[in-house]
Amino acid sequence: MYGMETCTSSQTAELVDVTNFQRPARDWLAPIRKLEEMGVAYDAADGVLWQHMMPYKPSITEGLLADALRVLDAVADAHRSAGPDSVRYLVLASGLPGIYNLGGDLALFKEKILAGDRDALRRYAHTCIEVQYRRASKMDLPLCTIALVQGDALGGGFEAALAHDVIVAERGVKFGLPEILFNLFPGMGAYTFLSRRLDPARAERLMTSGRLYTAEELYDLGVVDVLAEDGEGVAAVDAFIHTHRRSPKSRAAIAKLRQMMAPVTRKELIDITDLWVETALTLDARDLRKMEHLVAAQTRRISAAEKGEQRATA
């Protein structure tokens, strides 16, 4: 279980434990002080709420989705009870070294597909869409949402980043949508968000290529907004926020204009993910074996990351 910390700058070396933070009369932070699969830090001075994904495996787990919804609920409560300046920036990063997120819970998918459990697949998919829609719509709040990608972002991990206003990525990070490799398609927002950042033709090309793209390539395409040097992602987010705060009204208006011209609707996201569910249920044994290979690769990645972290702290 991960606690919550507060800080006056996202670059502070030692974050102050939240118990030392002077709480307002109504403590909107209370529900997110201890989450199961997400660590949270709050920069009260600049109104920045940092989320660090820490799932028990490097995927979009059901626990991670539940924590994400709790954070979004808390942000909405903060705007009601503490005012719009309480949270002006919402940042989604990762606490896993070298990994942003490797995508959907493939082991769960395989289990439910073999069982023909349409309802379970739909519940998982619809929960993903609820998180994605609330991030993309910002719950109609005056927020700027930022994805800080400091490790590889694949499948649903890539889609999670795409739901944000701004994607900050460090050089060398890899992005990809591997679903085509096991005869499926990314159904949690990839087409919706990529077709608006690029165009439908290039979005489809990226979705069906099955290849990995570097942060540099996606920056050149316009998918990544800010390209940071390796290890400088947090500083790049700080610099972006500093610049953004100089002209918040114009930038908020531009963000609203983008939504007006190409609105992201919950219905669009739900219809696409319902198609994803029906397609998933048609996968055959060969497709599921390929999915299993990717599950094994994900397990190896997290094991290697944990061993590297243990060596670094030894």
C-alpha positions as CSV (number, residue, x, y, z in Angstrom):
1,M,0.0,0.0,0.0
2,Y,1.3,3.4,-1.0
3,G,0.9,6.5,1.1
4,M,0.7,10.1,0.0
5,E,3.3,12.8,0.3
6,T,3.2,16.6,0.0
7,C,5.9,18.9,-1.3
8,T,6.4,22.5,-2.3
9,S,8.2,21.6,-5.5
10,S,8.1,18.5,-7.6
11,Q,11.9,18.5,-7.6
12,T,12.3,18.6,-3.8
13,A,14.8,16.0,-2.8
14,E,12.9,14.7,0.2
15,L,9.1,14.9,0.0
16,V,7.4,15.8,3.3
17,D,5.1,13.1,4.7
18,V,1.4,14.1,4.3
19,T,0.8,13.8,8.0
20,N,2.9,16.9,8.5
21,F,0.8,18.9,6.0
22,Q,-1.6,21.4,7.5
23,R,-5.0,20.1,6.5
24,P,-7.9,22.2,5.4
25,A,-11.2,22.2,7.2
26,R,-12.5,19.6,4.7
27,D,-9.7,17.2,3.9
28,W,-10.2,16.3,0.2
29,L,-6.8,14.5,0.4
30,A,-8.1,11.9,2.9
31,P,-9.4,9.3,0.4
32,I,-6.1,9.2,-1.5
33,R,-3.6,9.2,1.4
34,K,-3.2,5.4,1.2
35,L,-3.8,3.8,-2.1
36,E,-3.0,0.2,-3.1
37,E,-1.3,0.6,-6.5
38,M,-0.6,4.3,-6.9
39,G,1.6,6.7,-5.0
40,V,0.5,10.3,-4.8
41,A,2.4,13.6,-4.0
42,Y,0.9,17.0,-3.7
43,D,2.6,20.3,-4.5
44,A,0.3,22.7,-2.6
45,A,2.2,25.9,-3.7
46,D,1.7,25.2,-7.5
47,G,-1.5,23.2,-7.3
48,V,0.2,20.1,-8.8
49,L,-1.1,16.6,-7.9
50,W,1.5,13.9,-8.9
51,Q,0.3,10.3,-9.5
52,H,2.9,7.5,-9.7
53,M,1.6,4.2,-11.0
54,M,2.8,1.3,-8.9
55,P,0.8,-1.7,-9.8
56,Y,1.8,-5.2,-8.6
57,K,2.5,-6.1,-12.2
58,P,3.4,-3.6,-15.0
59,S,-0.1,-3.5,-16.5
60,I,-3.4,-1.7,-16.2
61,T,-4.6,-3.8,-13.3
62,E,-8.1,-3.5,-11.8
63,G,-6.5,-2.2,-8.6
64,L,-4.7,0.5,-10.5
65,L,-8.0,1.5,-12.2
66,A,-9.7,1.7,-8.9
67,D,-7.0,4.0,-7.5
68,A,-7.1,6.2,-10.6
69,L,-10.8,6.7,-10.1
70,R,-10.3,7.6,-6.4
71,V,-7.7,10.2,-7.4
72,L,-10.1,11.7,-10.0
73,D,-12.9,11.8,-7.4
74,A,-10.6,13.6,-5.0
75,V,-9.6,16.2,-7.6
76,A,-13.3,16.9,-8.3
77,D,-13.9,17.2,-4.5
78,A,-10.9,19.6,-4.2
79,H,-12.4,21.9,-6.8
80,R,-15.7,21.9,-4.9
81,S,-14.4,22.2,-1.4
82,A,-11.1,24.0,-1.7
83,G,-11.4,25.9,-4.9
84,P,-10.0,25.7,-8.4
85,D,-6.5,26.7,-7.3
86,S,-6.2,23.6,-5.1
87,V,-5.4,21.4,-8.2
88,R,-4.4,23.1,-11.4
89,Y,-2.2,20.4,-12.8
90,L,-2.7,16.6,-12.7
91,V,0.4,14.6,-13.6
92,L,0.5,10.8,-14.3
93,A,3.9,9.3,-14.0
94,S,5.2,5.8,-13.1
95,G,7.0,4.5,-10.0
96,L,8.4,1.5,-11.9
97,P,12.0,2.0,-13.2
98,G,12.2,1.8,-17.0
99,I,8.5,1.1,-17.3
100,Y,5.6,3.6,-17.7
101,N,3.0,0.9,-18.2
102,L,3.0,-2.2,-20.5
103,G,-0.7,-2.2,-21.2
104,G,-3.8,-4.2,-20.5
105,D,-4.0,-7.1,-18.0
106,L,-3.3,-9.8,-20.6
107,A,-3.5,-12.7,-18.2
108,L,-6.9,-11.5,-17.1
109,F,-8.0,-11.1,-20.8
110,K,-6.9,-14.6,-21.6
111,E,-8.7,-16.1,-18.6
112,K,-12.0,-14.3,-19.4
113,I,-11.7,-15.0,-23.2
114,L,-11.3,-18.8,-22.5
115,A,-14.3,-18.7,-20.2
116,G,-16.3,-16.7,-22.7
117,D,-17.0,-14.2,-19.9
118,R,-18.3,-11.2,-21.9
119,D,-19.6,-9.4,-18.8
120,A,-16.2,-9.5,-17.0
121,L,-14.4,-8.2,-20.1
122,R,-16.9,-5.5,-20.5
123,R,-16.7,-4.4,-16.9
124,Y,-12.9,-4.1,-17.2
125,A,-13.1,-2.3,-20.5
126,H,-15.8,0.1,-19.3
127,T,-13.8,0.9,-16.2
128,C,-10.8,1.8,-18.4
129,I,-13.1,4.1,-20.5
130,E,-14.4,5.8,-17.4
131,V,-10.9,6.6,-16.3
132,Q,-9.9,7.7,-19.9
133,Y,-13.0,9.8,-20.4
134,R,-12.6,11.6,-17.1
135,R,-8.9,12.3,-17.9
136,A,-9.7,13.5,-21.4
137,S,-12.7,15.7,-20.4
138,K,-11.0,16.8,-17.2
139,M,-14.4,16.5,-15.7
140,D,-15.2,20.0,-17.0
141,L,-12.7,21.4,-14.5
142,P,-10.0,24.1,-15.2
143,L,-7.2,21.5,-15.2
144,C,-4.2,20.8,-17.3
145,T,-3.4,17.1,-17.4
146,I,0.1,15.9,-18.1
147,A,1.5,12.4,-18.8
148,L,5.2,12.1,-17.8
149,V,6.6,9.1,-19.6
150,Q,10.0,8.0,-18.3
151,G,9.8,4.3,-19.3
152,D,8.3,2.2,-22.0
153,A,4.6,2.8,-22.7
154,L,2.8,0.0,-24.5
155,G,-0.8,-0.8,-25.4
156,G,-3.0,0.6,-22.6
157,G,-0.1,2.4,-21.1
158,F,0.4,4.3,-24.3
159,E,-3.4,5.0,-24.4
160,A,-3.4,6.2,-20.8
161,A,-0.7,8.8,-21.8
162,L,-2.7,9.8,-24.9
163,A,-5.8,10.8,-22.8
164,H,-3.8,13.8,-21.3
165,D,-3.5,17.3,-22.6
166,V,0.3,17.1,-22.7
167,I,2.7,14.2,-23.1
168,V,6.2,14.8,-21.8
169,A,8.6,11.9,-22.7
170,E,12.3,11.3,-22.1
171,R,14.6,10.5,-25.0
172,G,14.9,6.8,-25.8
173,V,11.6,5.8,-24.3
174,K,9.6,3.4,-26.4
175,F,5.9,3.5,-27.3
176,G,3.9,0.9,-29.1
177,L,0.5,-0.7,-29.7
178,P,1.2,-4.5,-29.8
179,E,-2.4,-5.7,-29.9
180,I,-2.2,-6.3,-33.7
181,L,0.4,-9.1,-32.9
182,F,-2.3,-11.2,-31.3
183,N,-5.1,-10.3,-33.7
184,L,-6.7,-7.6,-31.5
185,F,-6.7,-3.8,-31.6
186,P,-6.1,-1.2,-28.9
187,G,-9.6,-0.5,-27.7
188,M,-9.1,2.0,-24.8
189,G,-8.8,5.2,-26.7
190,A,-5.9,4.8,-29.1
191,Y,-7.9,5.6,-32.2
192,T,-9.9,8.4,-30.6
193,F,-6.9,10.2,-29.3
194,L,-4.4,9.5,-32.1
195,S,-6.8,10.5,-34.8
196,R,-7.2,13.9,-33.2
197,R,-3.4,14.4,-32.6
198,L,-2.6,13.2,-36.1
199,D,-5.3,12.2,-38.6
200,P,-7.3,9.0,-39.0
201,A,-5.0,7.5,-41.7
202,R,-1.8,8.0,-39.7
203,A,-3.5,6.9,-36.5
204,E,-4.5,3.6,-38.2
205,R,-1.0,3.2,-39.6
206,L,0.5,3.5,-36.2
207,M,-2.1,1.2,-34.6
208,T,-1.5,-1.6,-37.2
209,S,2.2,-1.4,-37.6
210,G,3.0,-3.5,-34.5
211,R,6.3,-1.8,-34.1
212,L,7.9,0.3,-31.4
213,Y,8.3,4.0,-31.8
214,T,10.9,6.1,-29.9
215,A,9.9,9.3,-28.1
216,E,11.9,11.2,-30.7
217,E,9.9,9.7,-33.6
218,L,6.6,10.5,-31.9
219,Y,7.8,14.0,-31.0
220,D,8.5,14.6,-34.7
221,L,5.0,13.3,-35.6
222,G,3.4,15.6,-33.0
223,V,2.2,12.9,-30.6
224,V,4.7,13.7,-27.9
225,D,4.5,17.4,-26.9
226,V,7.7,17.9,-24.9
227,L,10.9,15.9,-25.5
228,A,13.1,15.7,-22.4
229,E,16.7,14.5,-22.0
230,D,17.1,11.1,-20.2
231,G,16.5,11.6,-16.5
232,E,15.2,15.2,-16.9
233,G,11.5,14.4,-17.2
234,V,10.5,15.9,-13.9
235,A,12.4,19.1,-14.6
236,A,10.7,19.3,-18.1
237,V,7.3,19.0,-16.4
238,D,8.3,21.8,-14.0
239,A,9.5,24.0,-16.8
240,F,6.3,23.3,-18.8
241,I,4.1,24.3,-15.8
242,H,6.2,27.4,-15.2
243,T,5.6,28.5,-18.8
244,H,1.9,27.4,-18.8
245,R,1.2,29.5,-15.7
246,R,2.2,32.7,-17.6
247,S,-0.8,32.5,-19.8
248,P,-3.3,30.2,-18.2
249,K,-6.5,31.8,-19.7
250,S,-5.3,31.6,-23.3
251,R,-4.1,28.1,-22.9
252,A,-7.3,27.0,-21.2
253,A,-9.2,28.6,-24.1
254,I,-7.1,26.7,-26.7
255,A,-7.7,23.4,-24.8
256,K,-11.5,24.2,-24.8
257,L,-11.3,25.0,-28.5
258,R,-9.7,21.7,-29.2
259,Q,-12.5,19.9,-27.4
260,M,-15.1,22.0,-29.3
261,M,-13.7,21.2,-32.7
262,A,-13.0,17.5,-32.1
263,P,-15.0,16.5,-29.0
264,V,-14.1,13.2,-27.2
265,T,-17.4,11.7,-26.0
266,R,-18.0,8.9,-23.6
267,K,-20.3,7.2,-26.2
268,E,-17.5,7.1,-28.8
269,L,-15.1,5.5,-26.3
270,I,-17.7,3.0,-25.0
271,D,-18.8,2.0,-28.6
272,I,-15.1,1.3,-29.5
273,T,-14.4,-0.7,-26.4
274,D,-17.6,-2.7,-26.9
275,L,-16.2,-3.6,-30.3
276,W,-13.0,-4.5,-28.6
277,V,-14.8,-6.9,-26.3
278,E,-16.6,-8.6,-29.1
279,T,-13.4,-8.9,-31.1
280,A,-11.5,-10.3,-28.1
281,L,-14.0,-13.1,-27.7
282,T,-13.3,-14.3,-31.3
283,L,-9.5,-14.9,-30.6
284,D,-8.4,-18.5,-31.2
285,A,-5.8,-20.7,-29.5
286,R,-3.0,-19.4,-31.7
287,D,-3.9,-15.8,-30.9
288,L,-4.0,-16.6,-27.1
289,R,-0.6,-18.3,-27.3
290,K,0.8,-15.0,-28.7
291,M,-0.9,-13.1,-25.9
292,E,0.7,-15.5,-23.4
293,H,4.2,-14.8,-24.9
294,L,3.6,-11.1,-24.2
295,V,2.5,-11.9,-20.6
296,A,5.8,-13.8,-20.1
297,A,7.7,-10.8,-21.6
298,Q,6.0,-8.4,-19.2
299,T,6.9,-10.7,-16.2
300,R,10.5,-10.7,-17.3
301,R,10.5,-6.9,-17.6
302,I,9.2,-6.3,-14.1
303,S,11.6,-9.0,-12.6
304,A,14.6,-7.3,-14.4
305,A,13.4,-3.9,-13.2
306,E,13.1,-5.1,-9.6
307,K,16.6,-6.7,-9.6
308,G,18.1,-3.5,-11.1
309,E,16.4,-1.5,-8.3
310,Q,17.7,-3.8,-5.6
311,R,21.3,-3.5,-7.0
312,A,21.0,0.3,-7.1
313,T,19.9,0.4,-3.4
314,A,22.4,-2.2,-2.2
